[in-house]
């Protein structure tokens, strides 16, 4: 028998601005929070072992998108940032309901946090001197991600993992 109970709450506030005057023609600003809770119970078919796992994840986020319309091109630029705070646990029981082991983590690493940051710029330039439906779109984005998991099982031993990664990506489209 496998039972999963999953709940999720999400809230966000978004501010929009539109104007034909000034340097910034459009702005979208968002603040968000999401909470996920999962409880998982398993009773093995031979009945001699029962386990439970759970995790809780709070995700906080913010996004900003700006647009500036120039005479020859339209620029969109901004950033997004997310932070996850994760708690996870697991317990094994015998047939009488007695705890046989408390695991350092549940299905995912315990006492962990994750960060993601993206910064981008997109230029959309009409090529109406060739065709009214043609434009050149150039874009670039920088992404940064990090993780710090304090309680995790690595090759059967308790440990921790942390690291960070970053990358630039760019594109050109007609």
N, C-alpha and C positions, 0 to 999 in steps of 0.2 A: 504494500500500500504506500502511495506517495501523495502527500497533501501539500499544496502550495497556497499560501495566503499572501497576496500582493496588494499593496495600496500605494497610491501615488497622489500627491497634491502638487499643484503648480499655480503660481501667481506671477503676474508680471504687470508692470506699468509701462506705458509707451507714450512718448510725447512726439507729436509730429508738427513740423513747421514747413510752410510753403510760402514762397514770395517770388515776385518777379523783379524785385529790386535788391541791390546790394551784392556782396560777394557770395553769400550762401543762399542758394535758391531753394534747397530742400534740406531738411534735417529730420532724422528719425533717431530717437534715443530711447533705449529700453533697459529697464532693470528687471531681473527675474530671480525667482527662487523655486526650486523643485525638490521635493522630498520623496524618496522611494523607500519603502519598507517591504522586506520579504521574509517570510517564515516558511521553512521547508521541513516536513517531517517524513521519515521513511521507516517503515516496518518491513524487515526482510521476510521473504517468503518462508524461510525455515523457522521464523518466529523467535530466533535466539538473539536478535540484536535490533535495537531501535536507535535511530540517530535524528538529531535536529540541527539545523543550520539557520542562521538568520543574518541579514545585513540591513544596514540603514545608510542611505546616501543623501546628503544635503548638497545640492548644486546651487551655487550663487553665480549670477551672470550679469554682464552689462554689454551693450552694443551701441555703437554710434555710427551712423551713416550720414555723410554730408554729400551734397551735390552742388557744383558750381558750373553754371552754363556760361561759356565764353563765346565770342563771336564765331570761332572756328572749330570748337570742340566742347564736349560735355565731360566734366571730371566727376567721378564718384570716388570717395575715399572714406576711410574710417578704420574702426577696430572692433574686435569682439574679445571678451575675456570671460573665462569660466573657471570656477574653483569648486572642487568636489572634496567633501569631508566624509570619509567612509568608516563605518564600524561594522565588524563582522565577528560572529562566534559560532562554535559548533560543539555539540556534546553527544557522547555515545552512552547508551543505557543497556542494561541487561534485561532479561525477560521479566524481572520483578520491578523494573523501573528504577533500579539503583544506577547511579552514575558510574560508568566504567572508565571514562576518560573525558577530559575537557580539552578540546583542541585549541591550538594557538590562534586559529582562524576558522572561519566558516567557508563558504564557497569562494570567497575572494579575500584578499589581504585585509587584516584588521589594523586599525589605527593608521589609516592611510589618507593621504591627500594628493590631489592631482590638480595641475594648473594647465590651462591652454590659453594662448594669446595669439591673435591674428591681427595683422595690420595690412591694409591693402590700398591700391590705387588703380583705377580703371579710367582710360581715356577713350571716348567714343567719338570718332571724327568722321563726319559725313564726307563722302567722296562724290558729291553731286555733280562735279565737273565731268565725271565718267558716267554715272547713272544715279538718278534720284533715290534708288533703293539700296545703294551700296555705301557701306561705311567700313572704316578700319577701327577695330577695337583692340587696344593694347592694355594689358593688365599685368600687375605684379602683386605678390602677396608674400609676407614673411610670417611664418608660423613658429611658435615656441611651445613646447610641451615639457612638463616635468612631473615626476612622481616621487613620493616618499612613503614607502610602506614599512612601518616599524615592526609589524608582526606577521611573518609569512613563513611557510614551510618551503625550504629549498633543498631538494635532494634528500628529503627525510629529516632534515635538521631545522631547528628554529633559527631564524635570521631576519634580516631586513634588506630591502632593496631601495635604492634611490638612483635617480638619473635625470638627465634633461637632454632634449633634442631640439634642434632648430633647422629650418630649411627655407629657402627662397624658391618660389615657383613663379613662372611668367608665361604669358601666352599672347599670341597675335592671331586675330581672326579677320577675315573679310566677309 
